[in-house]
Amino acid sequence: MGKHFQIQNEFRTISESVQDFILNFNSEGKTIYKGSRNQLKSKFVGECHVNIKRFNTPNLINRLVYRRFRKSKAERSFLHAKFLLECGVGTPKPIAFQENYSILGIKESFYVSIHEDYDFTFRDLIINPKIQDREQVLEAFTSFTFKMHENHILFLDHSPGNTLIKRKPNGGYAFYLVDLNRMQFKKLSFVERVKNFERLSLDPDIVKIMGSAYAKLTQRSKSEVIPLMQDFAVAYSAKFARKKNLKNKMKFWKN
């Protein structure tokens, strides 16, 4: 057994408390989310309100891969967050990460960040079409995504639950990306840029607003961007439905 812990210098004073929270993760903190692959908890550590995301034990092959050949999900989240902030792209401030090992490789990993209060997520824009300033929020979100693309960032999990949105006191909106472990950093083609919206929504009105805004930002015509964005969204939705159907069939046969 062993571990690797790394913390940003500005948070050295709470290093021991953060590690204690990780050690007692099962019994401490408030659960924000719990799934089959990860769990998110929140707690005040001194004066800092922190979130800790625990990535559960990967399969045997990945345990060895993460130990020897590839950075863990926690380390990638930590490094990606630092890079996003350097580029002026919003995300909760990273504090630390920790990896726990067994003889078989990585056992579990933890990503620690500042807890960020927010007003709603992108998903709320889909669920509630009457949300205040919905069109303006969508246009601002599209500008946020454009800035990310201009910085050669491809967020592979650009989906409805992974952007937190906060209204600024003096007007405008702040956006914070979460679930950061899957990203690519490269110069993006126009098609790759538009395709990056595919997971967000099938709603024609939302696609029209985002497509129009992105067309203006990229100096393309609306007639080029909106149909392409819609086609990518439809194709992704169909692919997702097929995968879900296949999983349900596999579960049926297992039972």
HUKA-V259642 format. One line per field, one symbol per residue. ss: DSSP state (A for helix, B for strand, O for the rest). A space follows every 10 residues. Layout:
ss=???
//
This chain:
ss=OBBBBBBOAA AAAAAAAAAA AAAOOOOOOB BBBBOOOBBB BBBBBOOBBB BBBBBOOOOA AAAAAAAAOO OOAAAAAAAA AAAAAAOOOO BOOBBBBBBB BBOOBBBBBB BBBBOOOOOB BAAAAAAOOO OOOAAAAAAA AAAAAAAAAA OOBBBOOOOA AABBBBBOOO OOBBBBBOOO OOBBBOOOOA AAAAAOOOOO OOOAAAAAAA AAAAAAAAOO OAAAAAAAAA AAAAAAAAAA AAAAAAAAAA AAAAO
//
